[in-house]
Amino acid sequence: MYAVVTGGSTGLGYYIAKALSKRKYSLILISRNEERLKKAAKELNAEWYALDLSKNYLKAGEIIKKIRPAVLVNNAGFGLYGEFSKMSTKKIIDMINLNITALTHLTKIAFEVMDKGHILNIASVAACHPQPRLSVYAATKAYVAHLSRSLIKESPPQIKVSYVLLGPTKTDFFKNAGMSTKAFKKIMLSPETVAEKIVRSMFRGKKRITPGIIYKLYCLGRC
Ligand SMILES: NC(=O)c1ccc[n+]([C@@H]2O[C@H](COP(=O)([O-])OP(=O)(O)OC[C@H]3O[C@@H](n4cnc5c(N)ncnc54)[C@H](OP(=O)(O)O)[C@@H]3O)[C@@H](O)[C@H]2O)c1
């Protein structure tokens, strides 16, 4: 049985892929950097595709159509920190294309072709409250959470949709977003621990997964 993990070469996606590999899934990793993909694929005995999903999501959709995975993890995503008016328009569009358009397209294809399986969408606790200086990123993650909530209600019984409201986690996310981790240092989650919890919760049929008690409280009654 195949599991597709976008952004599965590094960060949270790598550990989610590892947790799925432990459960005997044949992995397909999709992200941009070939070196990192090759390294992760060798370690996890995975197939890989080097694709920029902010542009080539239709190609990724074809892969999903062909292999009809039992698990799709929409994990690839990035943040953009800064004043709204000063953000790079190109980066905003790339982020919307990756965090929203690619995720929506791949989820739709999975709905079309999956016989039975799980779709796991990685949102963020940032979706649950206004986030000045993370405005567009937070809005993309609110979209992911809300799309997932609707699909949970709409999905046929054989397709289980789950979404993750993830809190600050020790990956390259902050560096890539141009954001300091100072404020979160003491409450950062470990990607390895969190990935295992997420995968376990998904297979138990949990729909809204919020690792960490402080983040559960932060998101209480929202998203
Ligand atoms: N870390 C946190 O604190 C945190 C909190 C809440 C939510 N999240 C969400 O968790 C998910 C995983 O992030 P992370 O923390 O693991 O960050 P990360 O370490 O920066 O990993 C991001 C992954 O996405 C891939 N990626 C980025 N842009 C891509 C593109 N255009 N096309 C294809 N793949 C792309 C990256 O690989 P390449 O660079 O090789 O493409 C990498 O594998 C994201 O959706 C993020 O928004 C993270």
The ligand as an SDF file (V2000), in Angstrom:
LIG
                    3D

 48 52  0  0  0  0  0  0  0  0999 V2000
    7.3040   23.8860   12.2550 N   0  0  0  0  0  0  0  0  0  0  0  0
    6.2790   24.5440   12.7530 C   0  0  0  0  0  0  0  0  0  0  0  0
    6.3870   25.2290   13.7830 O   0  0  0  0  0  0  0  0  0  0  0  0
    4.9310   24.4480   12.1030 C   0  0  0  0  0  0  0  0  0  0  0  0
    3.7940   24.8950   12.8310 C   0  0  0  0  0  0  0  0  0  0  0  0
    2.5420   24.7800   12.2580 C   0  0  0  0  0  0  0  0  0  0  0  0
    2.3920   24.2120   11.0020 C   0  0  0  0  0  0  0  0  0  0  0  0
    3.4940   23.8000   10.3140 N   0  0  0  0  0  0  0  0  0  0  0  0
    3.2790   23.2120    8.9890 C   0  0  0  0  0  0  0  0  0  0  0  0
    3.9020   21.9440    8.9640 O   0  0  0  0  0  0  0  0  0  0  0  0
    4.2240   21.5910    7.6160 C   0  0  0  0  0  0  0  0  0  0  0  0
    5.6580   21.0760    7.5700 C   0  0  0  0  0  0  0  0  0  0  0  0
    6.5320   22.1320    7.8440 O   0  0  0  0  0  0  0  0  0  0  0  0
    7.9190   21.9220    8.6240 P   0  0  0  0  0  0  0  0  0  0  0  0
    7.7490   22.5010    9.9580 O   0  0  0  0  0  0  0  0  0  0  0  0
    8.3670   20.5360    8.5110 O   0  0  0  0  0  0  0  0  0  0  0  0
    8.8200   22.9110    7.7870 O   0  0  0  0  0  0  0  0  0  0  0  0
   10.1310   22.6440    6.9000 P   0  0  0  0  0  0  0  0  0  0  0  0
   11.1570   21.9640    7.7330 O   0  0  0  0  0  0  0  0  0  0  0  0
   10.4420   23.9660    6.2840 O   0  0  0  0  0  0  0  0  0  0  0  0
    9.6400   21.6060    5.7940 O   0  0  0  0  0  0  0  0  0  0  0  0
    8.8400   21.9700    4.7080 C   0  0  0  0  0  0  0  0  0  0  0  0
    8.7940   20.8320    3.7030 C   0  0  0  0  0  0  0  0  0  0  0  0
    8.0080   21.2390    2.5840 O   0  0  0  0  0  0  0  0  0  0  0  0
    8.7850   21.1180    1.3850 C   0  0  0  0  0  0  0  0  0  0  0  0
    8.4310   22.2130    0.4830 N   0  0  0  0  0  0  0  0  0  0  0  0
    8.5410   23.5400    0.7200 C   0  0  0  0  0  0  0  0  0  0  0  0
    8.1570   24.2450   -0.3580 N   0  0  0  0  0  0  0  0  0  0  0  0
    7.8030   23.3250   -1.3130 C   0  0  0  0  0  0  0  0  0  0  0  0
    7.3430   23.4180   -2.6480 C   0  0  0  0  0  0  0  0  0  0  0  0
    7.1790   24.6000   -3.2540 N   0  0  0  0  0  0  0  0  0  0  0  0
    7.0880   22.2780   -3.3330 N   0  0  0  0  0  0  0  0  0  0  0  0
    7.2730   21.0700   -2.7480 C   0  0  0  0  0  0  0  0  0  0  0  0
    7.6970   20.9180   -1.4870 N   0  0  0  0  0  0  0  0  0  0  0  0
    7.9670   22.0310   -0.7710 C   0  0  0  0  0  0  0  0  0  0  0  0
   10.2420   21.2050    1.8480 C   0  0  0  0  0  0  0  0  0  0  0  0
   11.1510   20.5470    0.9760 O   0  0  0  0  0  0  0  0  0  0  0  0
   11.9560   21.3370   -0.2040 P   0  0  0  0  0  0  0  0  0  0  0  0
   12.4740   22.5950    0.4030 O   0  0  0  0  0  0  0  0  0  0  0  0
   12.9930   20.3660   -0.6450 O   0  0  0  0  0  0  0  0  0  0  0  0
   10.9380   21.5820   -1.2670 O   0  0  0  0  0  0  0  0  0  0  0  0
   10.1730   20.4620    3.1750 C   0  0  0  0  0  0  0  0  0  0  0  0
   10.2510   19.0730    2.9640 O   0  0  0  0  0  0  0  0  0  0  0  0
    3.9760   22.8570    6.7910 C   0  0  0  0  0  0  0  0  0  0  0  0
    2.7340   22.7600    6.1380 O   0  0  0  0  0  0  0  0  0  0  0  0
    3.9320   23.9560    7.8440 C   0  0  0  0  0  0  0  0  0  0  0  0
    3.1460   25.0440    7.4190 O   0  0  0  0  0  0  0  0  0  0  0  0
    4.7560   23.8980   10.8390 C   0  0  0  0  0  0  0  0  0  0  0  0
  1  2  1  0
  2  3  2  0
  2  4  1  0
  4  5  1  0
  4 48  2  0
  5  6  2  0
  6  7  1  0
  7  8  2  0
  8  9  1  0
  8 48  1  0
  9 10  1  0
  9 46  1  0
 10 11  1  0
 11 12  1  0
 11 44  1  0
 12 13  1  0
 13 14  1  0
 14 15  2  0
 14 16  1  0
 14 17  1  0
 17 18  1  0
 18 19  2  0
 18 20  1  0
 18 21  1  0
 21 22  1  0
 22 23  1  0
 23 24  1  0
 23 42  1  0
 24 25  1  0
 25 26  1  0
 25 36  1  0
 26 27  1  0
 26 35  1  0
 27 28  2  0
 28 29  1  0
 29 30  1  0
 29 35  2  0
 30 31  1  0
 30 32  2  0
 32 33  1  0
 33 34  2  0
 34 35  1  0
 36 37  1  0
 36 42  1  0
 37 38  1  0
 38 39  2  0
 38 40  1  0
 38 41  1  0
 42 43  1  0
 44 45  1  0
 44 46  1  0
 46 47  1  0
M  CHG  2   8   1  16  -1
M  END
$$$$
